[in-house]
Amino acid sequence: MAAELRTFVDIEASPERVWDVLTDVPAMPEWNPFVVQAEGTFAVGERLSLRLPRLASVFRVTLRPTVLEATPHRRLRFRMHLAWPGIPGLFDSEQTLTITPQDGGVRLWEQAEFSGLLVPLLTRSLNRDRSQAFDEMNAALKARIEGRSPGPG
């Protein structure tokens, strides 16, 4: 089964400025509320390391997305796999960030496609929680780029 989530944010900045902030991986924890440590480079074939906040003060989660596309000032695309030893294809995510110039600024589109055995169990949560998370990340990114404090969710 597959699921898709799509959102956007309008940002008053040039495509170059948006690209610079999006691709500054080590600085992600400074603005992204869901990343506490980040390493790597947005170059095709590279694997990033994104550490998320601890879950239930016990589990430490580190995502290792592989960069599939990095078209400067235009598009980032990366894929993540969640697998358990001996059980591949539990949950995969492919995310695409597309920068589109408009009216003196840009519209940043984010599209996430999910597939795998766990998607039917997670669809409701993806639609409710993940959408909110995307909105929060978009607000934080917009604030970082425009030099403002992020507003409420």
DRENROMI-405671 format. One line per field, with one value per residue: x, y, z of N, C-alpha, C, CB in turn; residue number from 1. Coordinates in pm, 1 decimal. Glycine has a CB too. Example, Ala and Ser with C-alpha at 12.3 -4.5 7.8 and 13.67 -1.06 7.14 Angstrom:
residues 2
n.xx: (1319.0; 1285.0);
n.yy: (-569.0; -225.0);
n.zz: (780.0; 708.0);
ca.xx: (1230.0; 1367.0);
ca.yy: (-450.0; -106.0);
ca.zz: (780.0; 714.0);
c.xx: (1320.0; 1290.0);
c.yy: (-330.0; 3.0);
c.zz: (780.0; 787.0);
cb.xx: (1130.8; 1408.4);
cb.yy: (-447.3; -59.8);
cb.zz: (904.6; 572.5);
i: (1; 2);
***
This chain:
residues 153
n.xx: (84.5; 36.2; 87.8; 39.3; 159.6; 127.6; 240.7; 286.5; 476.8; 486.1; 752.4; 925.8; 1176.2; 1472.6; 1517.4; 1779.3; 1852.1; 1670.0; 1750.6; 2014.1; 1969.0; 1814.8; 1999.3; 2210.0; 2316.9; 2448.8; 2348.6; 2079.8; 1962.5; 1938.8; 1711.6; 1515.7; 1259.0; 1252.0; 1494.2; 1786.7; 2053.9; 2261.8; 2424.4; 2622.3; 2591.5; 2402.5; 2428.4; 2404.7; 2360.7; 2481.4; 2457.4; 2268.9; 2279.2; 2043.4; 1954.0; 1687.7; 1479.3; 1485.6; 1265.9; 1012.6; 1197.7; 1378.1; 1433.1; 1654.7; 1645.2; 1778.7; 1777.9; 1864.4; 1870.9; 1902.4; 2037.2; 1874.1; 1835.2; 1965.1; 1917.7; 2042.6; 1893.9; 1640.8; 1538.1; 1523.4; 1558.0; 1504.2; 1541.9; 1422.2; 1455.5; 1287.7; 1359.8; 1350.4; 1574.7; 1588.7; 1333.6; 1258.4; 1136.8; 945.4; 867.9; 891.3; 1003.1; 983.7; 1093.3; 1031.6; 1143.7; 1052.8; 1142.7; 977.3; 978.6; 788.8; 598.8; 804.5; 908.6; 926.4; 759.2; 768.8; 735.1; 651.5; 659.6; 571.6; 603.2; 485.6; 550.9; 516.0; 491.2; 390.0; 238.5; -53.4; -124.8; -30.0; -144.1; -359.6; -233.0; -22.2; -159.3; -269.8; -68.5; 179.7; 124.5; 85.3; 341.6; 489.1; 382.7; 473.5; 751.8; 772.6; 690.6; 896.6; 1117.0; 1049.6; 1052.8; 1323.1; 1450.2; 1333.5; 1412.0; 1264.0; 1086.9; 947.9; 597.4; 302.2; 215.4);
n.yy: (-118.1; 232.0; 576.7; 931.4; 1256.6; 1601.6; 1934.3; 2292.8; 2600.1; 2951.4; 3168.7; 3465.1; 3521.6; 3467.3; 3196.7; 3103.8; 3176.3; 3022.4; 2766.7; 2767.6; 2765.3; 2528.7; 2332.4; 2348.0; 2136.5; 2083.3; 2301.8; 2253.7; 2171.2; 2418.3; 2541.5; 2353.0; 2193.9; 1921.8; 1797.1; 1720.2; 1682.1; 1693.5; 1562.3; 1550.3; 1586.2; 1735.4; 1573.9; 1383.3; 1041.6; 1046.7; 980.3; 1111.8; 1193.9; 1220.1; 1305.3; 1257.9; 1400.5; 1233.5; 958.9; 903.0; 936.7; 728.8; 591.2; 653.2; 804.2; 785.1; 898.8; 793.6; 916.5; 872.6; 1066.9; 1140.6; 1326.0; 1645.9; 1932.2; 2237.1; 2521.7; 2443.2; 2163.0; 1906.1; 1565.6; 1275.5; 949.1; 728.0; 429.2; 203.4; -75.2; -397.4; -632.4; -894.4; -841.8; -673.3; -366.4; -253.9; 12.6; 277.6; 593.5; 854.0; 1171.0; 1488.4; 1808.8; 2100.9; 2399.2; 2677.8; 2968.1; 3264.6; 3561.7; 3746.1; 3596.5; 3264.5; 2948.9; 2675.4; 2348.7; 2048.1; 1709.9; 1391.1; 1050.2; 745.3; 403.1; 47.1; -230.4; -136.8; 87.9; 76.3; 57.9; 294.2; 507.9; 681.7; 814.0; 930.1; 1113.5; 1283.5; 1348.3; 1373.8; 1564.7; 1791.0; 1807.6; 1863.7; 2118.1; 2261.3; 2241.6; 2377.6; 2637.1; 2702.0; 2694.5; 2899.7; 3118.9; 3116.1; 3173.2; 3417.7; 3569.3; 3600.5; 3544.9; 3224.4; 3179.7; 3082.8; 2732.9);
n.zz: (0.0; -54.8; 37.4; 33.4; 104.9; 86.5; 88.1; 118.4; 141.3; 134.1; 76.9; 140.3; -30.4; -228.1; -466.3; -440.3; -177.8; -26.4; -105.1; -1.9; 278.0; 308.2; 226.6; 402.6; 592.1; 852.1; 997.7; 1032.2; 1287.3; 1411.7; 1320.2; 1246.9; 1408.5; 1448.7; 1432.0; 1598.3; 1560.7; 1275.9; 991.5; 694.2; 333.6; 77.5; -181.3; -474.8; -415.5; -166.8; 188.9; 443.1; 793.5; 1029.0; 1337.4; 1554.4; 1817.4; 2138.4; 2187.4; 2413.2; 2613.8; 2598.5; 2352.3; 2089.7; 1781.5; 1462.7; 1142.1; 813.8; 537.4; 180.5; -73.0; -368.0; -567.6; -639.2; -743.2; -792.4; -642.3; -709.7; -672.2; -424.9; -352.0; -164.7; -11.7; 239.4; 429.6; 637.8; 806.3; 952.8; 1086.7; 859.7; 767.3; 513.0; 362.5; 537.7; 590.7; 381.4; 267.8; 39.9; -23.2; -167.8; -226.1; -373.1; -520.6; -627.2; -810.6; -747.0; -763.9; -659.6; -455.9; -328.6; -369.0; -171.5; -225.9; -64.7; -90.5; 11.8; -25.2; 81.1; 140.1; 187.3; 422.2; 668.0; 613.2; 586.2; 857.5; 958.2; 824.2; 912.8; 1126.6; 982.6; 820.9; 1013.7; 1217.7; 1080.3; 885.2; 1045.1; 1150.6; 917.5; 862.1; 1086.9; 1051.3; 807.1; 885.2; 1063.7; 890.9; 710.6; 889.1; 961.3; 715.0; 642.3; 852.3; 1086.5; 1397.6; 1459.2; 1426.2; 1616.6; 1581.5);
ca.xx: (0.0; 110.0; 19.4; 110.4; 132.3; 180.9; 218.5; 372.3; 489.3; 534.7; 864.5; 970.7; 1320.7; 1512.4; 1542.7; 1916.0; 1851.5; 1598.2; 1840.2; 2126.2; 1924.1; 1775.7; 2112.0; 2309.8; 2278.7; 2487.6; 2269.4; 1938.9; 1909.7; 1915.8; 1578.3; 1420.7; 1221.2; 1252.6; 1630.5; 1876.1; 2189.4; 2257.3; 2554.1; 2617.5; 2584.7; 2302.0; 2490.2; 2344.3; 2426.1; 2525.8; 2362.0; 2268.3; 2248.9; 1955.9; 1911.6; 1563.9; 1473.0; 1457.2; 1126.2; 981.9; 1323.7; 1452.6; 1477.1; 1718.8; 1616.8; 1862.0; 1736.9; 1977.7; 1820.1; 1993.7; 2003.7; 1846.0; 1844.3; 2000.8; 1924.5; 2055.5; 1790.6; 1518.8; 1475.9; 1592.1; 1478.9; 1577.6; 1464.4; 1456.4; 1400.6; 1279.7; 1355.7; 1388.4; 1657.0; 1514.1; 1202.8; 1273.5; 1015.5; 844.2; 818.9; 982.4; 956.4; 1059.2; 1050.7; 1076.7; 1127.7; 1064.1; 1141.5; 915.4; 970.5; 657.3; 570.1; 913.6; 952.5; 917.2; 672.0; 840.5; 646.0; 707.0; 578.4; 624.4; 534.5; 515.0; 514.0; 564.7; 396.1; 330.1; 160.0; -195.5; -138.9; 14.4; -205.0; -432.2; -132.2; 49.1; -245.2; -292.7; 52.7; 284.6; 84.0; 115.3; 486.9; 531.6; 344.8; 563.9; 882.0; 761.8; 686.6; 1031.0; 1202.8; 1009.7; 1103.2; 1469.9; 1488.3; 1288.3; 1470.3; 1158.3; 1059.3; 834.8; 470.5; 240.4; 180.3);
ca.yy: (0.0; 358.2; 696.8; 1051.7; 1378.0; 1713.5; 2062.8; 2398.6; 2723.4; 3065.4; 3231.5; 3590.1; 3511.6; 3416.5; 3051.8; 3078.9; 3184.9; 2904.5; 2653.4; 2774.4; 2722.2; 2387.7; 2241.3; 2362.7; 2024.7; 2099.0; 2407.4; 2213.1; 2175.2; 2556.2; 2587.5; 2243.2; 2146.3; 1775.7; 1747.8; 1768.1; 1676.0; 1661.1; 1552.6; 1506.1; 1683.1; 1705.8; 1538.8; 1257.4; 920.2; 1062.9; 948.3; 1206.6; 1140.1; 1315.2; 1251.9; 1317.3; 1400.8; 1103.2; 920.0; 847.9; 949.2; 603.5; 556.2; 755.0; 774.0; 850.0; 868.0; 792.2; 928.9; 873.8; 1175.1; 1092.4; 1439.2; 1775.0; 2029.2; 2364.6; 2626.2; 2390.0; 2042.5; 1804.0; 1442.8; 1175.5; 830.8; 661.1; 294.6; 148.6; -220.7; -474.8; -741.6; -1005.1; -799.0; -549.9; -303.3; -222.5; 149.1; 358.3; 729.1; 934.7; 1309.1; 1581.5; 1950.2; 2172.6; 2544.6; 2739.1; 3114.4; 3327.0; 3693.4; 3802.4; 3501.0; 3126.6; 2851.6; 2550.9; 2232.8; 1926.5; 1592.5; 1268.2; 927.8; 639.1; 268.6; -60.0; -312.5; -65.4; 204.1; 69.5; 80.5; 428.6; 609.4; 782.5; 892.0; 1010.3; 1224.5; 1374.2; 1393.8; 1411.4; 1690.6; 1894.9; 1818.3; 1935.4; 2257.9; 2319.2; 2254.4; 2484.6; 2764.8; 2725.7; 2724.9; 3033.3; 3214.5; 3118.3; 3238.9; 3556.8; 3639.2; 3629.7; 3440.0; 3143.6; 3204.8; 2960.4; 2625.8);
ca.zz: (0.0; -60.6; 84.5; -8.1; 179.5; 9.3; 151.8; 65.9; 217.9; 56.6; 146.7; 78.5; -49.0; -359.0; -468.5; -392.2; -30.6; 23.8; -129.2; 92.5; 410.9; 301.3; 205.9; 508.9; 678.5; 993.3; 1063.9; 1045.5; 1424.7; 1453.3; 1280.8; 1229.4; 1541.6; 1454.9; 1412.7; 1703.9; 1507.1; 1133.2; 924.6; 556.3; 224.9; -24.6; -308.9; -520.7; -367.1; -27.9; 295.3; 553.6; 925.4; 1097.5; 1466.9; 1604.6; 1964.2; 2199.9; 2202.5; 2546.0; 2687.5; 2593.8; 2217.9; 2006.8; 1642.3; 1362.2; 1006.0; 721.0; 400.7; 67.2; -165.4; -503.3; -660.4; -580.1; -852.4; -721.1; -643.1; -769.5; -616.5; -344.9; -338.2; -87.7; 26.4; 365.1; 446.2; 772.4; 795.3; 1069.9; 1033.4; 801.0; 716.1; 436.0; 310.8; 639.0; 571.4; 300.9; 243.5; -55.6; -8.6; -270.0; -196.3; -499.2; -506.0; -744.7; -799.2; -767.5; -706.8; -581.7; -354.2; -376.4; -304.4; -148.0; -220.0; -5.1; -119.3; 70.4; -66.7; 176.3; 95.4; 273.7; 496.5; 781.3; 570.1; 625.1; 1001.6; 993.2; 738.4; 991.7; 1197.2; 883.2; 779.3; 1126.0; 1284.5; 986.9; 823.9; 1142.9; 1157.9; 797.0; 879.6; 1186.1; 988.5; 708.1; 957.9; 1116.7; 776.3; 664.8; 988.0; 950.3; 590.9; 641.8; 966.9; 1184.8; 1494.7; 1413.7; 1494.5; 1669.8; 1489.4);
c.xx: (88.5; 22.9; 104.1; 66.5; 199.9; 144.5; 308.1; 377.3; 541.9; 638.5; 908.9; 1123.4; 1347.7; 1527.4; 1681.8; 1921.8; 1782.8; 1686.9; 1953.5; 2085.9; 1887.8; 1894.9; 2225.0; 2277.1; 2322.6; 2406.0; 2122.9; 1886.2; 1881.9; 1775.6; 1475.0; 1384.9; 1227.4; 1390.4; 1718.4; 2022.7; 2180.0; 2397.4; 2532.3; 2606.8; 2477.0; 2371.7; 2435.8; 2428.8; 2473.6; 2416.0; 2378.8; 2246.7; 2171.5; 1907.4; 1792.1; 1567.7; 1440.7; 1307.6; 1108.3; 1106.9; 1407.1; 1514.3; 1538.9; 1699.3; 1710.9; 1815.9; 1858.6; 1927.5; 1932.3; 1946.1; 1990.5; 1861.8; 1879.2; 2024.7; 1926.6; 1942.7; 1657.1; 1458.9; 1575.0; 1499.8; 1564.1; 1483.2; 1517.3; 1387.9; 1396.9; 1264.6; 1396.9; 1472.5; 1570.3; 1378.7; 1221.1; 1137.3; 907.1; 781.9; 926.0; 918.6; 1045.8; 1004.5; 1113.0; 1043.6; 1153.3; 1046.2; 1088.0; 908.8; 828.1; 651.6; 681.0; 963.0; 950.4; 803.8; 754.5; 737.3; 719.1; 608.3; 647.5; 538.2; 581.2; 470.8; 568.6; 453.8; 324.0; 240.4; 12.5; -218.5; -109.4; -56.4; -276.9; -334.3; -54.8; -32.4; -262.1; -160.7; 159.3; 251.1; 114.8; 266.2; 541.4; 501.5; 438.1; 702.8; 880.6; 763.1; 825.3; 1128.5; 1175.7; 1066.0; 1255.1; 1512.1; 1450.7; 1340.2; 1369.9; 1152.3; 942.2; 710.4; 415.4; 198.3; 86.9);
c.yy: (123.6; 471.6; 816.6; 1168.8; 1492.0; 1843.8; 2167.8; 2514.3; 2831.1; 3138.9; 3354.7; 3590.1; 3457.7; 3263.2; 3017.9; 3080.4; 3063.0; 2781.4; 2650.9; 2725.5; 2573.9; 2293.6; 2257.8; 2260.0; 2045.2; 2204.0; 2368.1; 2218.2; 2316.5; 2604.4; 2475.7; 2183.6; 1994.8; 1715.0; 1806.0; 1761.2; 1631.8; 1662.8; 1507.3; 1621.9; 1640.0; 1692.1; 1401.5; 1138.7; 927.6; 1022.2; 1050.2; 1130.3; 1248.3; 1252.9; 1330.7; 1321.0; 1261.0; 1081.5; 855.2; 842.2; 821.7; 581.5; 676.4; 713.5; 854.7; 803.0; 879.7; 801.6; 930.1; 981.3; 1118.3; 1202.8; 1564.8; 1872.3; 2168.2; 2463.3; 2575.8; 2271.6; 1956.1; 1683.2; 1340.8; 1064.8; 774.3; 525.7; 260.2; -1.9; -280.6; -589.5; -858.3; -968.3; -667.2; -491.7; -276.3; -85.6; 227.7; 494.0; 792.6; 1075.9; 1395.5; 1722.4; 2025.8; 2321.7; 2604.6; 2890.2; 3163.5; 3461.8; 3748.0; 3713.8; 3361.8; 3054.2; 2724.7; 2440.3; 2117.9; 1814.1; 1471.3; 1151.6; 816.4; 505.3; 167.6; -125.7; -236.7; 51.3; 192.0; 97.4; 225.1; 540.4; 718.0; 873.4; 981.4; 1132.4; 1327.9; 1433.5; 1444.6; 1544.6; 1807.0; 1915.5; 1893.1; 2083.9; 2327.8; 2339.6; 2368.0; 2621.9; 2800.7; 2762.2; 2865.8; 3139.7; 3227.2; 3199.8; 3385.9; 3636.2; 3679.8; 3518.6; 3356.6; 3174.1; 3076.0; 2868.9; 2664.8);
c.zz: (0.0; -6.9; 43.0; 77.9; 105.0; 79.7; 85.8; 163.3; 123.2; 139.4; 68.9; 72.6; -188.4; -352.6; -414.7; -239.9; 30.7; 9.3; -26.5; 230.7; 410.3; 296.9; 307.0; 617.3; 823.4; 1069.1; 1082.8; 1188.9; 1475.5; 1418.5; 1273.1; 1366.2; 1557.3; 1436.9; 1522.6; 1661.9; 1361.7; 1074.7; 782.0; 460.2; 127.1; -159.8; -346.8; -475.7; -223.2; 69.3; 406.6; 683.4; 1000.4; 1227.0; 1516.6; 1756.5; 2016.8; 2209.5; 2338.5; 2633.5; 2688.9; 2455.7; 2146.4; 1861.7; 1552.9; 1226.0; 914.9; 576.7; 297.0; -30.4; -306.4; -607.7; -582.5; -695.4; -789.2; -750.5; -696.1; -693.1; -538.2; -336.6; -265.0; -43.4; 158.0; 369.5; 594.0; 756.3; 928.6; 1016.2; 984.7; 744.9; 640.5; 397.9; 412.6; 614.2; 497.3; 277.9; 138.6; -49.2; -116.7; -224.6; -326.0; -475.1; -636.2; -725.8; -824.4; -698.0; -616.4; -469.4; -413.4; -306.2; -294.0; -130.0; -153.3; -29.9; -59.0; 25.3; 25.0; 118.1; 194.8; 352.4; 608.0; 740.9; 607.8; 774.0; 1040.6; 917.8; 817.2; 1065.8; 1100.6; 844.6; 889.3; 1176.9; 1188.2; 918.6; 917.5; 1153.3; 1036.6; 811.7; 978.4; 1127.4; 885.9; 774.5; 1011.4; 1004.7; 725.1; 759.0; 978.2; 827.3; 591.5; 761.1; 1071.7; 1286.1; 1443.6; 1494.7; 1550.9; 1556.0; 1386.3);
cb.xx: (-95.8; 155.8; -3.3; 86.0; 182.5; 126.4; 245.8; 322.8; 584.3; 417.9; 982.9; 918.0; 1386.0; 1645.8; 1527.8; 2013.0; 1780.5; 1463.4; 1897.9; 2179.2; 1803.1; 1689.1; 2166.6; 2311.3; 2338.1; 2633.2; 2276.7; 1921.9; 2006.7; 2018.2; 1586.1; 1479.5; 1083.2; 1160.9; 1685.5; 1855.1; 2280.1; 2166.6; 2649.3; 2502.8; 2721.7; 2192.1; 2649.2; 2329.0; 2541.4; 2568.4; 2382.6; 2158.8; 2380.2; 1835.9; 2027.2; 1440.1; 1367.2; 1521.6; 1081.7; 920.6; 1295.3; 1361.3; 1360.0; 1872.0; 1468.7; 2013.3; 1622.3; 2062.9; 1737.2; 2001.0; 2111.2; 1705.2; 1711.2; 2128.4; 1803.1; 2186.7; 1836.5; 1546.7; 1414.0; 1629.7; 1432.2; 1646.6; 1470.1; 1415.4; 1483.8; 1160.1; 1447.9; 1261.9; 1755.8; 1496.2; 1098.2; 1357.0; 959.6; 905.8; 783.2; 1016.0; 955.4; 1049.9; 1087.1; 1011.8; 1224.9; 960.5; 1285.0; 773.6; 1067.7; 544.4; 442.7; 871.9; 863.3; 1049.8; 535.9; 935.1; 597.0; 735.2; 556.4; 628.9; 562.6; 445.4; 567.8; 668.4; 467.3; 438.4; 172.7; -251.7; -46.5; 159.8; -301.5; -528.2; -36.0; 81.1; -381.1; -365.2; 109.2; 304.7; -65.8; 56.1; 550.8; 461.6; 199.4; 571.8; 922.8; 634.3; 584.7; 1081.4; 1181.2; 854.8; 1062.4; 1526.7; 1423.8; 1137.5; 1542.1; 1020.7; 1028.5; 867.8; 368.6; 118.6; 125.7);
cb.yy: (0.2; 388.8; 693.6; 1081.9; 1367.8; 1712.2; 2054.3; 2446.3; 2704.8; 3160.7; 3131.7; 3714.6; 3420.6; 3483.5; 2997.6; 3183.7; 3314.4; 2884.2; 2660.0; 2917.1; 2806.1; 2364.4; 2260.7; 2510.0; 1895.7; 2135.5; 2536.3; 2073.5; 2107.6; 2647.2; 2656.2; 2133.8; 2192.8; 1720.4; 1785.4; 1687.1; 1578.6; 1759.8; 1455.3; 1412.3; 1697.0; 1817.1; 1539.1; 1256.9; 888.6; 1208.2; 802.8; 1315.2; 1097.2; 1356.3; 1256.9; 1238.3; 1502.2; 1093.0; 823.7; 707.3; 990.4; 486.0; 501.3; 771.6; 804.4; 819.2; 962.4; 663.9; 1055.4; 732.9; 1287.7; 1034.9; 1458.5; 1763.5; 2012.9; 2428.3; 2744.1; 2348.6; 1960.3; 1857.7; 1387.7; 1239.8; 723.0; 747.5; 189.9; 211.5; -271.5; -526.1; -790.8; -1109.9; -782.9; -575.7; -386.5; -227.4; 217.3; 288.7; 812.9; 876.6; 1362.4; 1550.4; 1997.2; 2121.2; 2600.3; 2680.7; 3181.5; 3235.6; 3686.7; 3931.2; 3508.2; 3051.9; 2828.6; 2561.6; 2192.1; 1944.4; 1574.4; 1277.0; 893.1; 665.6; 239.7; -7.2; -430.7; -14.6; 222.4; -67.4; -12.7; 439.4; 544.5; 714.1; 799.2; 926.5; 1172.5; 1300.6; 1282.7; 1300.8; 1688.1; 1858.6; 1678.8; 1878.3; 2268.1; 2229.7; 2122.0; 2467.8; 2757.9; 2601.7; 2622.3; 3044.8; 3171.4; 2973.1; 3169.7; 3561.6; 3759.6; 3647.3; 3500.0; 2994.9; 3269.0; 2994.4; 2514.8);
cb.zz: (121.8; -205.7; 240.6; -157.3; 328.1; -136.9; 304.3; -71.5; 342.6; 16.0; 164.3; 157.8; 59.8; -405.7; -611.2; -449.1; 16.0; -52.4; -272.0; 101.7; 457.0; 180.2; 68.7; 567.6; 625.3; 1001.3; 982.9; 992.2; 1518.1; 1389.6; 1148.1; 1135.4; 1573.6; 1351.0; 1270.9; 1831.1; 1590.4; 1057.3; 999.3; 535.8; 153.5; -29.5; -300.3; -674.9; -453.7; -1.4; 349.0; 534.0; 1003.0; 1007.8; 1570.2; 1555.0; 2014.0; 2339.6; 2088.9; 2532.8; 2828.2; 2630.2; 2136.9; 2042.0; 1608.4; 1384.2; 958.9; 740.5; 387.7; -2.1; -161.0; -510.1; -738.9; -486.6; -953.0; -755.9; -726.4; -910.4; -728.1; -200.7; -477.9; 34.4; -85.1; 487.9; 367.5; 855.4; 680.6; 1153.0; 1140.6; 901.3; 833.0; 309.9; 205.7; 779.3; 708.1; 165.6; 374.4; -201.1; 129.6; -407.6; -81.1; -601.1; -472.1; -769.7; -898.1; -715.6; -629.0; -525.6; -227.7; -354.2; -384.5; -23.4; -361.7; 148.6; -272.8; 225.5; -217.6; 312.2; -48.3; 368.0; 555.0; 871.0; 419.9; 590.6; 1078.1; 969.5; 643.0; 1092.5; 1272.2; 758.9; 737.1; 1239.9; 1366.9; 882.1; 788.6; 1280.6; 1167.6; 671.2; 927.6; 1310.3; 922.1; 625.4; 1074.3; 1192.3; 663.7; 656.3; 1130.4; 941.4; 473.0; 639.9; 920.6; 1116.4; 1635.8; 1422.8; 1399.3; 1758.7; 1559.2);
i: (1; 2; 3; 4; 5; 6; 7; 8; 9; 10; 11; 12; 13; 14; 15; 16; 17; 18; 19; 20; 21; 22; 23; 24; 25; 26; 27; 28; 29; 30; 31; 32; 33; 34; 35; 36; 37; 38; 39; 40; 41; 42; 43; 44; 45; 46; 47; 48; 49; 50; 51; 52; 53; 54; 55; 56; 57; 58; 59; 60; 61; 62; 63; 64; 65; 66; 67; 68; 69; 70; 71; 72; 73; 74; 75; 76; 77; 78; 79; 80; 81; 82; 83; 84; 85; 86; 87; 88; 89; 90; 91; 92; 93; 94; 95; 96; 97; 98; 99; 100; 101; 102; 103; 104; 105; 106; 107; 108; 109; 110; 111; 112; 113; 114; 115; 116; 117; 118; 119; 120; 121; 122; 123; 124; 125; 126; 127; 128; 129; 130; 131; 132; 133; 134; 135; 136; 137; 138; 139; 140; 141; 142; 143; 144; 145; 146; 147; 148; 149; 150; 151; 152; 153);
***
